[in-house]
Amino acid sequence: MATAGGKRADKSTSKPFHMRRWLSVQQAVDHLSALSEDPLTSDDLARLAEDHTLDLYWYRPGQQLTYIDRPGKPKTELTEPLRLCPEHSSDWRAIVDILRHRPALPAGENDTPTLQDDTGNRLQITFDFSRRPEPFSGRWYPNYAELVVKRRDLERLESHLFSAEDEPTLEPDLLLDVIWQLEQMAIENRKEDGRDKSGASHDLQWLTDQLCDRTKLDPNLLGKVLNAAERQHATHH
């Protein structure tokens, strides 16, 4: 239900970051900027929301709500953030634009975005007649300060946000050459330690055994990788 959880969102701001359930947009931006080499803005969050990879929630304590699919059900109050539904593209564009500091000014109550609680009920905001805002008032939509995100969702997206997209993908041939160089280093170190009495320049079996002991990988698989590195080196050198 919409009232579940009490006023936890209010109290979360005093908690350490790792204990918070909800973050304001500004807190989310500040957190991501601290992790990034380049400062981020709410426009970065807007792009994620636009791609439907980040859920946005509306938190306006005390706001009255009505159930869309259950018209006989009494009104309730918004006491914790509720998810904003992205199904209606025009509504969602307006919500995303709020992250870009472009306030949404819908004409009236029927233009308000759809909310959804944890049990799947769809809701929308409402006002007593005497407190009903004027048409094109920002009260019909969330403002920037009323949009929040789940900390858990943000942490899930951190690897996506900070993946090294600009770095070239390592080619298999390059990786095999690196493996071959490591192979040579291991065998040379063995000879220097005086443990190689045979005088052989290569001993892939010894290296395979050493790697198997360290990694517990299949010796046949390791043998194939090392042999492929040998062939790669012979082909290009």
N, C-alpha and C positions, 0 to 999 in steps of 0.2 A: 504494500500500500504506500501511498505517497507520504504518509505520516510516519512511516517506520524509521527508526534510527534516531529520533529526536534531533537535537541541534548539534550534531557531531561536526558539521562543516564549520560552524562558528568556532568550535574549540580546537579544530585541527591546526589553526594558524600558530598556536603556541607550542605545538609539538615539534620535535626534531624532524627533519625532512623524511627520514626513512620510516617514521611512524605515522605520517600523514596519509589519509586516504584520498583527500581532495586537494587540488591546487588551483588557485586562481590562474587566469591566463598569464598575468604578469609574473607570478611565482614560477610558472612553468618556463616562461621565456628566460627568466633570470637563472634558473637551474641549468637549462640547456646551454646558455651562453657561458656558464662557468665551466662546462665540459668541452666546449668548442674552442678552436683556435680563433675563429671569427665570431664576432657578436651576432646573435640571432635576434629576430624580431617576431612579433605575433604573426607577421606575414608568412613566416616559415610554418607556423602551426596552421594558418589558413590553407596553405597548399596541401598539407596532410588531410585536413578536413575535407577539402575539395575532392581529394582522391578517395574519400571514405575510408581512410586508414586511421583516423583519430575521431573518437566520439566526443561530442561536446555536450555539456550539461548546463541546465539553467538553475541558478540558486538565488531566489528572492524570498527571504523568510517572510512568512505570513501572507504571501500572495494566495488568493482564492483560486481554486481549480474546480472544473466540472469534468465529469467522465463523458467522453464522446459516445462510447458504445453502450453506456448504461445510464440513460437520461433520468431514470427514477432514483438513482443513487444520490445521496446528499453530497453537497459540496464538501471539499476538504481543503487543507492548507498545505502550501509548499514548505516543508520543514527540513528537507534535505535535497540535494541536487537531483533533478530528474533529467533523463536523457532526452535530448532534442532529436526528433526523428528526421532523417535525411530523405525520406521517400518523396516528398514534394519538392521538386527541383527549384521552383521559384522561392519557396521558403528557405531552402538550404542555402541558396546563393546569398540571400539577404543575411542569414546568420553568419556565413563565412565572411561576408563583407564587414561585419561588425569587428572581426579580428583585424581588419585592415582600416579600422577607425572610420568606417562609413556607416553611420547609424541607420537602422531600418525604421521607416516611418509608414507603417501600414494604415489603411483607411479606417479600419474598425475591428471589432472583436472577432468577426469571422475570418479575418486575415491572420490571426495569431498562429504561431507554429504549433505543431503537435508534439506533445510530450509523452513519454512512456515510462511506466514504473517497472519495478523488478518482476512483477507477475504478468506483464504484457498488457496491462490496461492503458488505453490511450486517453490522454487528458489535454485540456487547454485552459488557459487562464480566463478568469472572469472577474467582474467587479460588481459591487452593489451599484444600483442605478445612480444613487447620489454621488458616488465616487468614480463614476465612469469617466475615463479620460476623453479628451477631445479627439476627433479624427486626426490622423497623422501625428498623434502623440507617440513618443518613444516608449511610453509605458506599455504599449501592446506587445513589444518585443524586448528581449533582454538587451541590456547595455553591456559595454565592454567589461565592466567590473562584475557583472552577474554571470558571465560565462566561466565555467570551471571545467577542469579535466581530472580524470582519475590518475593518481600518481602511478599506479600499476600499469596503466596504458602507456604512460610516458616512458617508464623504464623499459617496457617491451619494445618501444620504438627507437631507443637510443642507438642500438647497433645499426638500425636502418638509416638513421640520420647521419651517423658518423662513419659509415662504411667508406672505405677509400675508393670512391667511384672514379676519381681522376687518375688513379694509379693503374699502369698497364697490367693486364693479366699475365702471370708467369706462364710462359710456353713450356710444354712437356720436355722439349729438347733442352731448354735451359736448365730445368730441374734435374734432368739426367746428367748433364755436364757437372752440375754442382755435386751430385751424388758421387760421380766418378772422382772429383777432386777430393772429397772427403774420404773416399776409399783409399786414395794414394797416401793421404796424410796418416790414416790409421795404420797402414802397412809400413810406412816409413818409421813411424814411432815404434812399431813392434821391432823393427830391425835395429833401431838405435838402442833399445832396451836390452839387446843381446839375446832375445828369446827366439829369433829366427835363425836356426842353425843350418837350415837347408840351403840358404843363399838364393832362394827363389825370389824373382822380382815381384810376382803376384801370388797371393794366396787367398782367393775368394772364399774358399771353404772356411778358413780361419775367421775371416771377417763376417761371414754368414753366421757362424757359431756364436761369435761375440754379440752380434746384433740380436740374435734369437734369445740369448740369455738376458739381454737388457730389455727387450721389448715384448717378449713372449709371442712374437708373430710367427706365422707359419714359415718354416725355413725354405720351403719350395717357393713361396711368394717372394721372400727376400732374395733368394737366388735369382729369380727372374728379373727383379728390379736391378740388381747389380750387374747381371749379364747384359741387360738392355743399356745400362750406362756405359759398359765397356764397348758395346757395338756403336753407340752414339759417338763416343770419343774416337774410335777407329775410323768412323765415316767422315768426321769433320776435321780431323787433325792429321 
